[in-house]
Amino acid sequence: MHYKRQPSTLLKRRLSSEGGFALVAAILACVILFALAMLVIQLSTQDLRFSAKMLGNEKALSAAETGIHDTIERINLAPNTWSDNPMSVEVTDFAFDTANAGGSVYTIVFRALPPGADAYLPMAGLAMGGTQSWGQRRNDYTVTGRHATYDTSVAVDVAFGFGPIDISTMYR
């Protein structure tokens, strides 16, 4: 005869109370590990984006600096006409050094002085006496450097003075 053994009641109780705990603990551990992995990925990609933006800003600033030097060079080429008629030619999206700074361009824009601003700035120490006074002609420019790859731009406002020139109000 075949005798079937019945499990004890203590074993039944233990098995029924621990029925799904291992599955719940495994799922909870997987969720925690997945959240931790997502946090690490998000922090590392955020750091990469920040580094790329900083590199783009540096390249755009380098382009703006090159634009300022180009403005000075253009002014030095025709200094005699610059005092009466400032360089008002706009340079738009001028690419430079394409081998090393590919994607960098700069723009030079002459800005008219705001109403009430003094176009002539006095120069201390050049007074000759009497009614004659000397100063500089002020011209303002905005030089904007951009880098297309990183989609960054930097705008720099610069003012140049040409002088000394006679700024007295006396007619000659």
C-alpha positions as CSV (number, residue, x, y, z in Angstrom):
1,M,0.0,0.0,0.0
2,H,1.1,3.4,-0.8
3,Y,1.2,5.7,2.2
4,K,1.0,9.4,1.6
5,R,2.7,11.5,4.2
6,Q,0.9,14.7,5.2
7,P,3.0,17.9,5.9
8,S,2.9,19.1,9.4
9,T,0.9,22.2,10.3
10,L,4.0,24.1,11.3
11,L,5.5,23.7,7.8
12,K,2.2,24.7,6.2
13,R,2.1,27.9,8.3
14,R,5.6,28.9,7.4
15,L,5.2,28.3,3.7
16,S,2.0,30.2,3.5
17,S,3.3,33.3,5.4
18,E,6.5,33.6,3.2
19,G,4.7,33.0,0.0
20,G,5.6,36.2,-2.1
21,F,8.2,38.0,0.0
22,A,11.2,37.0,-2.1
23,L,9.5,38.2,-5.3
24,V,8.5,41.5,-3.7
25,A,12.1,42.0,-2.3
26,A,13.6,41.2,-5.7
27,I,11.3,43.7,-7.5
28,L,12.0,46.4,-4.9
29,A,15.8,45.9,-5.3
30,C,15.5,46.1,-9.1
31,V,13.5,49.4,-8.8
32,I,16.1,50.9,-6.5
33,L,19.0,49.8,-8.8
34,F,17.1,51.2,-11.8
35,A,16.6,54.6,-10.1
36,L,20.2,54.7,-9.1
37,A,21.3,54.0,-12.7
38,M,19.0,56.7,-14.1
39,L,20.4,59.2,-11.6
40,V,24.0,58.4,-12.6
41,I,23.1,58.7,-16.3
42,Q,21.4,62.0,-15.8
43,L,24.2,63.5,-13.8
44,S,26.9,62.4,-16.3
45,T,24.9,63.7,-19.4
46,Q,24.2,67.0,-17.5
47,D,28.0,67.3,-16.9
48,L,28.7,66.6,-20.6
49,R,26.2,69.3,-21.7
50,F,27.7,71.8,-19.3
51,S,31.2,71.1,-20.6
52,A,30.1,71.4,-24.2
53,K,28.3,74.7,-23.4
54,M,31.5,76.1,-21.7
55,L,33.6,75.1,-24.7
56,G,31.1,76.8,-27.0
57,N,31.2,79.9,-24.9
58,E,35.0,80.0,-25.0
59,K,35.0,79.6,-28.8
60,A,32.4,82.4,-29.2
61,L,34.4,84.6,-26.9
62,S,37.5,83.9,-29.0
63,A,35.5,84.9,-32.1
64,A,34.4,88.1,-30.4
65,E,38.0,88.9,-29.4
66,T,39.1,88.4,-33.0
67,G,36.3,90.7,-34.1
68,I,37.6,93.4,-31.7
69,H,41.1,93.1,-33.1
70,D,39.6,93.3,-36.6
71,T,37.8,96.5,-35.7
72,I,41.0,98.1,-34.4
73,E,42.8,97.0,-37.6
74,R,40.1,98.5,-39.8
75,I,40.2,101.8,-37.8
76,N,44.0,101.9,-38.0
77,L,43.8,101.5,-41.8
78,A,42.0,104.9,-42.3
79,P,42.6,107.0,-39.1
80,N,42.2,110.4,-40.8
81,T,38.6,109.7,-42.1
82,W,37.6,107.9,-38.9
83,S,37.4,111.0,-36.7
84,D,34.7,112.7,-38.9
85,N,33.0,109.6,-40.3
86,P,33.3,106.6,-38.0
87,M,33.5,103.2,-39.5
88,S,29.9,102.4,-40.0
89,V,30.4,99.4,-42.3
90,E,28.9,96.3,-40.7
91,V,30.8,93.1,-40.9
92,T,28.4,90.2,-40.7
93,D,29.2,86.6,-39.9
94,F,32.9,86.8,-40.9
95,A,34.4,83.3,-40.6
96,F,38.0,83.2,-39.5
97,D,40.7,80.5,-38.9
98,T,38.5,77.7,-40.2
99,A,41.2,75.1,-39.6
100,N,41.3,75.7,-35.8
101,A,38.0,77.4,-35.0
102,G,35.6,75.9,-37.5
103,G,32.0,77.2,-37.0
104,S,33.1,80.4,-35.3
105,V,32.0,83.7,-36.8
106,Y,31.9,87.3,-35.6
107,T,29.8,90.3,-36.5
108,I,30.8,94.0,-36.0
109,V,28.0,96.6,-35.7
110,F,28.5,100.3,-35.3
111,R,26.2,101.7,-32.7
112,A,25.0,105.3,-32.8
113,L,25.4,107.1,-29.5
114,P,22.3,107.4,-27.4
115,P,20.6,110.8,-27.3
116,G,22.3,113.1,-24.8
117,A,25.5,111.1,-24.9
118,D,28.7,113.1,-25.4
119,A,30.3,112.2,-28.7
120,Y,33.5,114.0,-27.6
121,L,35.3,113.1,-24.5
122,P,37.7,115.7,-22.9
123,M,41.3,114.6,-22.4
124,A,42.8,115.8,-19.2
125,G,46.3,117.2,-19.4
126,L,46.1,118.5,-22.9
127,A,44.6,122.0,-22.2
128,M,46.7,124.6,-24.0
129,G,45.1,127.5,-22.3
130,G,42.5,130.0,-23.4
131,T,39.4,128.5,-25.0
132,Q,41.0,125.7,-26.8
133,S,40.3,122.2,-25.4
134,W,41.2,118.8,-26.7
135,G,39.4,115.5,-26.6
136,Q,38.6,112.3,-28.3
137,R,35.8,111.3,-30.7
138,R,33.9,108.4,-29.2
139,N,32.5,105.6,-31.3
140,D,30.7,102.6,-30.0
141,Y,30.6,99.1,-31.5
142,T,29.0,95.8,-30.6
143,V,31.1,92.8,-31.6
144,T,29.2,89.5,-31.4
145,G,31.1,86.1,-31.6
146,R,29.1,83.0,-32.3
147,H,29.9,79.3,-32.6
148,A,27.4,77.3,-34.7
149,T,28.2,73.8,-33.6
150,Y,27.6,74.6,-29.9
151,D,24.9,77.2,-30.6
152,T,26.5,79.8,-28.3
153,S,27.1,83.5,-28.7
154,V,28.9,86.3,-26.8
155,A,28.3,90.0,-27.4
156,V,30.9,92.6,-26.3
157,D,30.3,96.3,-26.4
158,V,33.4,98.3,-27.1
159,A,34.1,102.0,-27.4
160,F,37.0,103.5,-29.2
161,G,38.3,107.1,-28.9
162,F,40.0,108.9,-31.7
163,G,42.1,111.9,-30.8
164,P,43.4,114.2,-29.7
165,I,41.2,116.5,-31.7
166,D,40.1,120.1,-31.0
167,I,36.7,120.0,-29.3
168,S,36.4,123.6,-28.4
169,T,33.2,125.4,-29.5
170,M,35.2,128.3,-31.0
171,Y,34.8,128.7,-34.8
172,R,38.1,128.8,-36.8
